[in-house]
Amino acid sequence: VACPKCHQTVLSKVNYSAGLLTYLFCGGLFLCCCLIPFCVDRLRDAKHTCPTCKTELGVYKRL
């Protein structure tokens, strides 16, 4: 990806955070073990940042 701020071509750094899908799975699994969705990256939102200048390049929200 080309960073719009530093104009370098970089591989973005991805940080995961709990989003709507994580909380929905948590509610669905409440009787079993509701904390599992918070450990699975595929259920969390992904925030992409430039590793060089730390500019946020985009956020992928699961829902």
PDB file with one MODEL, atoms N, CA, C and O in Angstrom:
MODEL        1
ATOM      1  N   VAL A   1       0.843  -1.171   0.000  1.00  0.00           N
ATOM      2  CA  VAL A   1       0.000   0.000   0.000  1.00  0.00           C
ATOM      3  C   VAL A   1       0.891   1.237   0.000  1.00  0.00           C
ATOM      4  O   VAL A   1       1.923   1.253   0.670  1.00  0.00           O
ATOM      5  N   ALA A   2       0.510   2.260  -0.733  1.00  0.00           N
ATOM      6  CA  ALA A   2       1.235   3.526  -0.726  1.00  0.00           C
ATOM      7  C   ALA A   2       0.633   4.428   0.345  1.00  0.00           C
ATOM      8  O   ALA A   2      -0.560   4.732   0.308  1.00  0.00           O
ATOM      9  N   CYS A   3       1.445   4.849   1.283  1.00  0.00           N
ATOM     10  CA  CYS A   3       0.983   5.720   2.367  1.00  0.00           C
ATOM     11  C   CYS A   3       0.760   7.130   1.819  1.00  0.00           C
ATOM     12  O   CYS A   3       1.652   7.681   1.173  1.00  0.00           O
ATOM     13  N   PRO A   4      -0.416   7.728   2.063  1.00  0.00           N
ATOM     14  CA  PRO A   4      -0.687   9.072   1.549  1.00  0.00           C
ATOM     15  C   PRO A   4       0.106  10.169   2.260  1.00  0.00           C
ATOM     16  O   PRO A   4       0.252  11.267   1.722  1.00  0.00           O
ATOM     17  N   LYS A   5       0.616   9.890   3.453  1.00  0.00           N
ATOM     18  CA  LYS A   5       1.341  10.919   4.199  1.00  0.00           C
ATOM     19  C   LYS A   5       2.837  10.905   3.888  1.00  0.00           C
ATOM     20  O   LYS A   5       3.408  11.948   3.571  1.00  0.00           O
ATOM     21  N   CYS A   6       3.484   9.731   3.975  1.00  0.00           N
ATOM     22  CA  CYS A   6       4.932   9.669   3.769  1.00  0.00           C
ATOM     23  C   CYS A   6       5.308   9.219   2.355  1.00  0.00           C
ATOM     24  O   CYS A   6       6.489   9.208   2.007  1.00  0.00           O
ATOM     25  N   HIS A   7       4.321   8.848   1.537  1.00  0.00           N
ATOM     26  CA  HIS A   7       4.500   8.474   0.132  1.00  0.00           C
ATOM     27  C   HIS A   7       5.437   7.294  -0.067  1.00  0.00           C
ATOM     28  O   HIS A   7       6.104   7.203  -1.097  1.00  0.00           O
ATOM     29  N   GLN A   8       5.497   6.394   0.899  1.00  0.00           N
ATOM     30  CA  GLN A   8       6.300   5.189   0.768  1.00  0.00           C
ATOM     31  C   GLN A   8       5.375   3.996   0.558  1.00  0.00           C
ATOM     32  O   GLN A   8       4.248   3.976   1.054  1.00  0.00           O
ATOM     33  N   THR A   9       5.856   3.011  -0.174  1.00  0.00           N
ATOM     34  CA  THR A   9       5.103   1.780  -0.337  1.00  0.00           C
ATOM     35  C   THR A   9       5.474   0.860   0.824  1.00  0.00           C
ATOM     36  O   THR A   9       6.632   0.474   0.981  1.00  0.00           O
ATOM     37  N   VAL A  10       4.468   0.514   1.635  1.00  0.00           N
ATOM     38  CA  VAL A  10       4.705  -0.258   2.852  1.00  0.00           C
ATOM     39  C   VAL A  10       3.702  -1.393   2.966  1.00  0.00           C
ATOM     40  O   VAL A  10       2.664  -1.396   2.304  1.00  0.00           O
ATOM     41  N   LEU A  11       4.025  -2.347   3.810  1.00  0.00           N
ATOM     42  CA  LEU A  11       3.097  -3.386   4.212  1.00  0.00           C
ATOM     43  C   LEU A  11       2.452  -2.881   5.497  1.00  0.00           C
ATOM     44  O   LEU A  11       3.138  -2.685   6.500  1.00  0.00           O
ATOM     45  N   SER A  12       1.140  -2.669   5.473  1.00  0.00           N
ATOM     46  CA  SER A  12       0.479  -2.042   6.618  1.00  0.00           C
ATOM     47  C   SER A  12       0.540  -2.919   7.860  1.00  0.00           C
ATOM     48  O   SER A  12       0.548  -4.147   7.769  1.00  0.00           O
ATOM     49  N   LYS A  13       0.582  -2.275   9.015  1.00  0.00           N
ATOM     50  CA  LYS A  13       0.528  -2.953  10.307  1.00  0.00           C
ATOM     51  C   LYS A  13      -0.942  -3.059  10.682  1.00  0.00           C
ATOM     52  O   LYS A  13      -1.696  -2.098  10.529  1.00  0.00           O
ATOM     53  N   VAL A  14      -1.352  -4.220  11.171  1.00  0.00           N
ATOM     54  CA  VAL A  14      -2.756  -4.447  11.501  1.00  0.00           C
ATOM     55  C   VAL A  14      -2.913  -4.621  13.004  1.00  0.00           C
ATOM     56  O   VAL A  14      -2.227  -5.437  13.619  1.00  0.00           O
ATOM     57  N   ASN A  15      -3.825  -3.843  13.592  1.00  0.00           N
ATOM     58  CA  ASN A  15      -4.196  -3.970  15.008  1.00  0.00           C
ATOM     59  C   ASN A  15      -5.659  -4.382  15.058  1.00  0.00           C
ATOM     60  O   ASN A  15      -6.489  -3.818  14.346  1.00  0.00           O
ATOM     61  N   TYR A  16      -5.972  -5.348  15.883  1.00  0.00           N
ATOM     62  CA  TYR A  16      -7.343  -5.836  16.000  1.00  0.00           C
ATOM     63  C   TYR A  16      -7.990  -5.297  17.274  1.00  0.00           C
ATOM     64  O   TYR A  16      -7.352  -5.196  18.322  1.00  0.00           O
ATOM     65  N   SER A  17      -9.274  -4.954  17.156  1.00  0.00           N
ATOM     66  CA  SER A  17     -10.025  -4.480  18.326  1.00  0.00           C
ATOM     67  C   SER A  17     -11.427  -5.075  18.286  1.00  0.00           C
ATOM     68  O   SER A  17     -11.932  -5.427  17.220  1.00  0.00           O
ATOM     69  N   ALA A  18     -12.045  -5.183  19.449  1.00  0.00           N
ATOM     70  CA  ALA A  18     -13.386  -5.746  19.543  1.00  0.00           C
ATOM     71  C   ALA A  18     -14.381  -4.821  18.857  1.00  0.00           C
ATOM     72  O   ALA A  18     -14.392  -3.614  19.096  1.00  0.00           O
ATOM     73  N   GLY A  19     -15.207  -5.397  18.011  1.00  0.00           N
ATOM     74  CA  GLY A  19     -16.229  -4.640  17.297  1.00  0.00           C
ATOM     75  C   GLY A  19     -17.598  -5.267  17.514  1.00  0.00           C
ATOM     76  O   GLY A  19     -17.777  -6.085  18.417  1.00  0.00           O
ATOM     77  N   LEU A  20     -18.548  -4.888  16.697  1.00  0.00           N
ATOM     78  CA  LEU A  20     -19.928  -5.343  16.834  1.00  0.00           C
ATOM     79  C   LEU A  20     -20.036  -6.858  16.697  1.00  0.00           C
ATOM     80  O   LEU A  20     -20.755  -7.497  17.466  1.00  0.00           O
ATOM     81  N   LEU A  21     -19.327  -7.445  15.721  1.00  0.00           N
ATOM     82  CA  LEU A  21     -19.398  -8.891  15.538  1.00  0.00           C
ATOM     83  C   LEU A  21     -18.880  -9.638  16.756  1.00  0.00           C
ATOM     84  O   LEU A  21     -19.426 -10.679  17.121  1.00  0.00           O
ATOM     85  N   THR A  22     -17.838  -9.120  17.387  1.00  0.00           N
ATOM     86  CA  THR A  22     -17.287  -9.740  18.594  1.00  0.00           C
ATOM     87  C   THR A  22     -18.342  -9.776  19.698  1.00  0.00           C
ATOM     88  O   THR A  22     -18.519 -10.800  20.358  1.00  0.00           O
ATOM     89  N   TYR A  23     -19.040  -8.659  19.899  1.00  0.00           N
ATOM     90  CA  TYR A  23     -20.043  -8.598  20.955  1.00  0.00           C
ATOM     91  C   TYR A  23     -21.269  -9.466  20.634  1.00  0.00           C
ATOM     92  O   TYR A  23     -21.881 -10.029  21.542  1.00  0.00           O
ATOM     93  N   LEU A  24     -21.628  -9.576  19.349  1.00  0.00           N
ATOM     94  CA  LEU A  24     -22.740 -10.448  18.980  1.00  0.00           C
ATOM     95  C   LEU A  24     -22.404 -11.915  19.261  1.00  0.00           C
ATOM     96  O   LEU A  24     -23.236 -12.650  19.793  1.00  0.00           O
ATOM     97  N   PHE A  25     -21.192 -12.341  18.905  1.00  0.00           N
ATOM     98  CA  PHE A  25     -20.789 -13.708  19.214  1.00  0.00           C
ATOM     99  C   PHE A  25     -20.709 -13.925  20.715  1.00  0.00           C
ATOM    100  O   PHE A  25     -21.053 -15.001  21.203  1.00  0.00           O
ATOM    101  N   CYS A  26     -20.267 -12.934  21.444  1.00  0.00           N
ATOM    102  CA  CYS A  26     -20.195 -13.027  22.899  1.00  0.00           C
ATOM    103  C   CYS A  26     -21.583 -13.260  23.488  1.00  0.00           C
ATOM    104  O   CYS A  26     -21.761 -14.098  24.372  1.00  0.00           O
ATOM    105  N   GLY A  27     -22.558 -12.514  22.990  1.00  0.00           N
ATOM    106  CA  GLY A  27     -23.935 -12.688  23.459  1.00  0.00           C
ATOM    107  C   GLY A  27     -24.486 -14.045  23.098  1.00  0.00           C
ATOM    108  O   GLY A  27     -25.216 -14.651  23.883  1.00  0.00           O
ATOM    109  N   GLY A  28     -24.136 -14.540  21.891  1.00  0.00           N
ATOM    110  CA  GLY A  28     -24.603 -15.850  21.459  1.00  0.00           C
ATOM    111  C   GLY A  28     -23.979 -16.990  22.245  1.00  0.00           C
ATOM    112  O   GLY A  28     -24.601 -18.038  22.419  1.00  0.00           O
ATOM    113  N   LEU A  29     -22.764 -16.796  22.717  1.00  0.00           N
ATOM    114  CA  LEU A  29     -22.068 -17.843  23.474  1.00  0.00           C
ATOM    115  C   LEU A  29     -22.128 -17.627  24.982  1.00  0.00           C
ATOM    116  O   LEU A  29     -21.376 -18.257  25.725  1.00  0.00           O
ATOM    117  N   PHE A  30     -22.989 -16.771  25.429  1.00  0.00           N
ATOM    118  CA  PHE A  30     -23.037 -16.376  26.833  1.00  0.00           C
ATOM    119  C   PHE A  30     -23.157 -17.563  27.779  1.00  0.00           C
ATOM    120  O   PHE A  30     -22.541 -17.566  28.845  1.00  0.00           O
ATOM    121  N   LEU A  31     -23.928 -18.557  27.410  1.00  0.00           N
ATOM    122  CA  LEU A  31     -24.126 -19.698  28.303  1.00  0.00           C
ATOM    123  C   LEU A  31     -22.895 -20.590  28.373  1.00  0.00           C
ATOM    124  O   LEU A  31     -22.668 -21.234  29.397  1.00  0.00           O
ATOM    125  N   CYS A  32     -22.098 -20.645  27.318  1.00  0.00           N
ATOM    126  CA  CYS A  32     -20.909 -21.518  27.294  1.00  0.00           C
ATOM    127  C   CYS A  32     -19.686 -20.772  27.826  1.00  0.00           C
ATOM    128  O   CYS A  32     -19.321 -20.886  28.996  1.00  0.00           O
ATOM    129  N   CYS A  33     -19.089 -20.031  26.959  1.00  0.00           N
ATOM    130  CA  CYS A  33     -17.894 -19.271  27.331  1.00  0.00           C
ATOM    131  C   CYS A  33     -17.871 -18.012  26.482  1.00  0.00           C
ATOM    132  O   CYS A  33     -17.429 -18.042  25.334  1.00  0.00           O
ATOM    133  N   CYS A  34     -18.336 -16.925  27.032  1.00  0.00           N
ATOM    134  CA  CYS A  34     -18.544 -15.718  26.241  1.00  0.00           C
ATOM    135  C   CYS A  34     -17.256 -14.959  25.920  1.00  0.00           C
ATOM    136  O   CYS A  34     -17.321 -14.005  25.145  1.00  0.00           O
ATOM    137  N   LEU A  35     -16.105 -15.315  26.459  1.00  0.00           N
ATOM    138  CA  LEU A  35     -14.874 -14.563  26.205  1.00  0.00           C
ATOM    139  C   LEU A  35     -14.101 -15.050  24.980  1.00  0.00           C
ATOM    140  O   LEU A  35     -13.149 -14.391  24.563  1.00  0.00           O
ATOM    141  N   ILE A  36     -14.478 -16.171  24.399  1.00  0.00           N
ATOM    142  CA  ILE A  36     -13.785 -16.717  23.232  1.00  0.00           C
ATOM    143  C   ILE A  36     -13.751 -15.729  22.060  1.00  0.00           C
ATOM    144  O   ILE A  36     -12.691 -15.585  21.452  1.00  0.00           O
ATOM    145  N   PRO A  37     -14.836 -15.042  21.707  1.00  0.00           N
ATOM    146  CA  PRO A  37     -14.791 -14.130  20.556  1.00  0.00           C
ATOM    147  C   PRO A  37     -13.766 -12.998  20.694  1.00  0.00           C
ATOM    148  O   PRO A  37     -13.328 -12.448  19.683  1.00  0.00           O
ATOM    149  N   PHE A  38     -13.383 -12.646  21.902  1.00  0.00           N
ATOM    150  CA  PHE A  38     -12.408 -11.573  22.094  1.00  0.00           C
ATOM    151  C   PHE A  38     -10.980 -12.037  21.807  1.00  0.00           C
ATOM    152  O   PHE A  38     -10.065 -11.216  21.742  1.00  0.00           O
ATOM    153  N   CYS A  39     -10.783 -13.350  21.635  1.00  0.00           N
ATOM    154  CA  CYS A  39      -9.466 -13.917  21.342  1.00  0.00           C
ATOM    155  C   CYS A  39      -9.294 -14.281  19.876  1.00  0.00           C
ATOM    156  O   CYS A  39      -8.189 -14.635  19.466  1.00  0.00           O
ATOM    157  N   VAL A  40     -10.346 -14.207  19.075  1.00  0.00           N
ATOM    158  CA  VAL A  40     -10.311 -14.619  17.670  1.00  0.00           C
ATOM    159  C   VAL A  40     -10.245 -13.382  16.778  1.00  0.00           C
ATOM    160  O   VAL A  40     -11.188 -12.593  16.735  1.00  0.00           O
ATOM    161  N   ASP A  41      -9.111 -13.212  16.056  1.00  0.00           N
ATOM    162  CA  ASP A  41      -8.927 -12.024  15.214  1.00  0.00           C
ATOM    163  C   ASP A  41      -9.956 -11.927  14.094  1.00  0.00           C
ATOM    164  O   ASP A  41     -10.305 -10.821  13.681  1.00  0.00           O
ATOM    165  N   ARG A  42     -10.444 -13.049  13.598  1.00  0.00           N
ATOM    166  CA  ARG A  42     -11.422 -13.028  12.506  1.00  0.00           C
ATOM    167  C   ARG A  42     -12.765 -12.428  12.931  1.00  0.00           C
ATOM    168  O   ARG A  42     -13.583 -12.091  12.075  1.00  0.00           O
ATOM    169  N   LEU A  43     -12.998 -12.293  14.209  1.00  0.00           N
ATOM    170  CA  LEU A  43     -14.255 -11.721  14.702  1.00  0.00           C
ATOM    171  C   LEU A  43     -14.090 -10.267  15.135  1.00  0.00           C
ATOM    172  O   LEU A  43     -15.066  -9.622  15.517  1.00  0.00           O
ATOM    173  N   ARG A  44     -12.871  -9.749  15.079  1.00  0.00           N
ATOM    174  CA  ARG A  44     -12.604  -8.390  15.553  1.00  0.00           C
ATOM    175  C   ARG A  44     -12.340  -7.455  14.380  1.00  0.00           C
ATOM    176  O   ARG A  44     -11.969  -7.910  13.298  1.00  0.00           O
ATOM    177  N   ASP A  45     -12.527  -6.148  14.583  1.00  0.00           N
ATOM    178  CA  ASP A  45     -12.245  -5.143  13.565  1.00  0.00           C
ATOM    179  C   ASP A  45     -10.739  -5.006  13.380  1.00  0.00           C
ATOM    180  O   ASP A  45      -9.977  -5.173  14.332  1.00  0.00           O
ATOM    181  N   ALA A  46     -10.306  -4.700  12.145  1.00  0.00           N
ATOM    182  CA  ALA A  46      -8.887  -4.579  11.835  1.00  0.00           C
ATOM    183  C   ALA A  46      -8.554  -3.139  11.462  1.00  0.00           C
ATOM    184  O   ALA A  46      -9.179  -2.564  10.571  1.00  0.00           O
ATOM    185  N   LYS A  47      -7.572  -2.560  12.142  1.00  0.00           N
ATOM    186  CA  LYS A  47      -7.130  -1.195  11.878  1.00  0.00           C
ATOM    187  C   LYS A  47      -5.749  -1.258  11.221  1.00  0.00           C
ATOM    188  O   LYS A  47      -4.807  -1.791  11.806  1.00  0.00           O
ATOM    189  N   HIS A  48      -5.627  -0.713  10.004  1.00  0.00           N
ATOM    190  CA  HIS A  48      -4.372  -0.742   9.256  1.00  0.00           C
ATOM    191  C   HIS A  48      -3.646   0.595   9.414  1.00  0.00           C
ATOM    192  O   HIS A  48      -4.234   1.653   9.194  1.00  0.00           O
ATOM    193  N   THR A  49      -2.369   0.543   9.797  1.00  0.00           N
ATOM    194  CA  THR A  49      -1.563   1.742   9.964  1.00  0.00           C
ATOM    195  C   THR A  49      -0.237   1.589   9.218  1.00  0.00           C
ATOM    196  O   THR A  49       0.234   0.476   8.984  1.00  0.00           O
ATOM    197  N   CYS A  50       0.350   2.721   8.852  1.00  0.00           N
ATOM    198  CA  CYS A  50       1.657   2.749   8.203  1.00  0.00           C
ATOM    199  C   CYS A  50       2.719   2.502   9.275  1.00  0.00           C
ATOM    200  O   CYS A  50       2.745   3.215  10.278  1.00  0.00           O
ATOM    201  N   PRO A  51       3.598   1.506   9.088  1.00  0.00           N
ATOM    202  CA  PRO A  51       4.612   1.245  10.098  1.00  0.00           C
ATOM    203  C   PRO A  51       5.697   2.327  10.167  1.00  0.00           C
ATOM    204  O   PRO A  51       6.420   2.414  11.159  1.00  0.00           O
ATOM    205  N   THR A  52       5.812   3.146   9.123  1.00  0.00           N
ATOM    206  CA  THR A  52       6.836   4.183   9.082  1.00  0.00           C
ATOM    207  C   THR A  52       6.403   5.446   9.817  1.00  0.00           C
ATOM    208  O   THR A  52       7.100   5.918  10.715  1.00  0.00           O
ATOM    209  N   CYS A  53       5.236   5.997   9.429  1.00  0.00           N
ATOM    210  CA  CYS A  53       4.809   7.282  10.006  1.00  0.00           C
ATOM    211  C   CYS A  53       3.604   7.146  10.941  1.00  0.00           C
ATOM    212  O   CYS A  53       3.137   8.147  11.483  1.00  0.00           O
ATOM    213  N   LYS A  54       3.094   5.931  11.139  1.00  0.00           N
ATOM    214  CA  LYS A  54       1.985   5.640  12.065  1.00  0.00           C
ATOM    215  C   LYS A  54       0.654   6.253  11.642  1.00  0.00           C
ATOM    216  O   LYS A  54      -0.238   6.403  12.478  1.00  0.00           O
ATOM    217  N   THR A  55       0.495   6.613  10.366  1.00  0.00           N
ATOM    218  CA  THR A  55      -0.764   7.152   9.862  1.00  0.00           C
ATOM    219  C   THR A  55      -1.778   6.024   9.710  1.00  0.00           C
ATOM    220  O   THR A  55      -1.437   4.939   9.237  1.00  0.00           O
ATOM    221  N   GLU A  56      -3.015   6.275  10.106  1.00  0.00           N
ATOM    222  CA  GLU A  56      -4.067   5.274   9.941  1.00  0.00           C
ATOM    223  C   GLU A  56      -4.458   5.229   8.470  1.00  0.00           C
ATOM    224  O   GLU A  56      -4.863   6.239   7.896  1.00  0.00           O
ATOM    225  N   LEU A  57      -4.332   4.041   7.860  1.00  0.00           N
ATOM    226  CA  LEU A  57      -4.630   3.873   6.446  1.00  0.00           C
ATOM    227  C   LEU A  57      -6.073   3.436   6.201  1.00  0.00           C
ATOM    228  O   LEU A  57      -6.625   3.685   5.129  1.00  0.00           O
ATOM    229  N   GLY A  58      -6.672   2.798   7.175  1.00  0.00           N
ATOM    230  CA  GLY A  58      -8.062   2.363   7.032  1.00  0.00           C
ATOM    231  C   GLY A  58      -8.452   1.425   8.153  1.00  0.00           C
ATOM    232  O   GLY A  58      -7.604   0.884   8.864  1.00  0.00           O
ATOM    233  N   VAL A  59      -9.766   1.241   8.298  1.00  0.00           N
ATOM    234  CA  VAL A  59     -10.324   0.336   9.306  1.00  0.00           C
ATOM    235  C   VAL A  59     -11.297  -0.594   8.605  1.00  0.00           C
ATOM    236  O   VAL A  59     -12.184  -0.145   7.880  1.00  0.00           O
ATOM    237  N   TYR A  60     -11.128  -1.895   8.824  1.00  0.00           N
ATOM    238  CA  TYR A  60     -12.051  -2.880   8.282  1.00  0.00           C
ATOM    239  C   TYR A  60     -12.950  -3.341   9.415  1.00  0.00           C
ATOM    240  O   TYR A  60     -12.506  -4.029  10.334  1.00  0.00           O
ATOM    241  N   LYS A  61     -14.238  -2.950   9.342  1.00  0.00           N
ATOM    242  CA  LYS A  61     -15.208  -3.336  10.371  1.00  0.00           C
ATOM    243  C   LYS A  61     -15.948  -4.571   9.890  1.00  0.00           C
ATOM    244  O   LYS A  61     -16.445  -4.600   8.764  1.00  0.00           O
ATOM    245  N   ARG A  62     -16.025  -5.577  10.722  1.00  0.00           N
ATOM    246  CA  ARG A  62     -16.650  -6.845  10.348  1.00  0.00           C
ATOM    247  C   ARG A  62     -18.143  -6.685  10.123  1.00  0.00           C
ATOM    248  O   ARG A  62     -18.702  -7.353   9.254  1.00  0.00           O
ATOM    249  N   LEU A  63     -18.793  -5.835  10.867  1.00  0.00           N
ATOM    250  CA  LEU A  63     -20.224  -5.537  10.692  1.00  0.00           C
ATOM    251  C   LEU A  63     -20.440  -4.053  10.714  1.00  0.00           C
ATOM    252  O   LEU A  63     -21.574  -3.592  10.583  1.00  0.00           O
TER     253      LEU A  63
ENDMDL
END
